[in-house]
């Protein structure tokens, strides 16, 4: 179980990655790839400025999930934690040396 201090550190790392898109990988589903260039711009703007965290969408306080709308389409973003080789889950998501973050952007209908 992750304690409050670890959750705060994970949230800080997730926020930094989400806002800068540095320090991890970003994956787009086929539905997101098919959006227009203008919609892509809006999607990334909304991901990078997202701050609507609540008990419902962030029960562990890690800032690893968000939902929003662009052009009448509902989208989700989700950050997952892997080991540096992207082979297994990270043993310690609060430690950047042991964790590679991967954010997936998807249309809600693709979930």
ZIJOTA-V526482 format. One record per backbone hydrogen bond with DSSP energy under -0.5 kcal/mol. CO is the residue of the C=O (numbers start at 1). NH is the residue of the N-H. E is the energy in kcal/mol with one decimal. If there is no record, write none. Layout:
# ZIJOTA-V526482
co:CO nh:NH e:E
co:CO nh:NH e:E
This chain:
# ZIJOTA-V526482
co:3 nh:7 e:-2.6
co:4 nh:8 e:-2.3
co:5 nh:9 e:-2.0
co:6 nh:10 e:-2.9
co:7 nh:11 e:-2.7
co:8 nh:12 e:-2.2
co:9 nh:13 e:-2.4
co:10 nh:14 e:-3.0
co:11 nh:15 e:-2.9
co:12 nh:16 e:-2.3
co:13 nh:17 e:-2.3
co:14 nh:18 e:-3.0
co:15 nh:19 e:-2.6
co:16 nh:20 e:-1.8
co:17 nh:21 e:-3.3
co:23 nh:101 e:-0.8
co:25 nh:103 e:-3.0
co:27 nh:105 e:-2.8
co:29 nh:33 e:-2.6
co:30 nh:34 e:-1.7
co:32 nh:35 e:-1.4
co:36 nh:40 e:-2.4
co:37 nh:41 e:-2.2
co:38 nh:42 e:-2.0
co:39 nh:43 e:-2.8
co:40 nh:44 e:-2.6
co:41 nh:45 e:-2.2
co:42 nh:46 e:-2.5
co:43 nh:47 e:-2.4
co:44 nh:48 e:-2.6
co:45 nh:49 e:-1.5
co:46 nh:50 e:-0.6
co:47 nh:50 e:-0.9
co:51 nh:53 e:-1.2
co:54 nh:58 e:-2.1
co:58 nh:61 e:-1.4
co:64 nh:79 e:-2.7
co:66 nh:77 e:-2.4
co:68 nh:75 e:-3.2
co:70 nh:73 e:-2.1
co:73 nh:70 e:-2.4
co:74 nh:108 e:-3.0
co:75 nh:68 e:-2.0
co:76 nh:106 e:-2.5
co:77 nh:66 e:-2.1
co:78 nh:80 e:-0.5
co:78 nh:104 e:-2.8
co:80 nh:102 e:-2.3
co:81 nh:90 e:-1.2
co:82 nh:100 e:-2.8
co:83 nh:86 e:-2.4
co:88 nh:83 e:-3.0
co:92 nh:95 e:-2.4
co:94 nh:96 e:-0.7
co:95 nh:98 e:-1.6
co:96 nh:99 e:-0.6
co:99 nh:101 e:-0.5
co:100 nh:82 e:-2.2
co:101 nh:25 e:-2.4
co:102 nh:80 e:-2.7
co:102 nh:104 e:-0.5
co:103 nh:27 e:-3.3
co:104 nh:78 e:-1.8
co:105 nh:29 e:-2.2
co:106 nh:76 e:-2.8
co:107 nh:110 e:-2.0
co:108 nh:111 e:-1.4
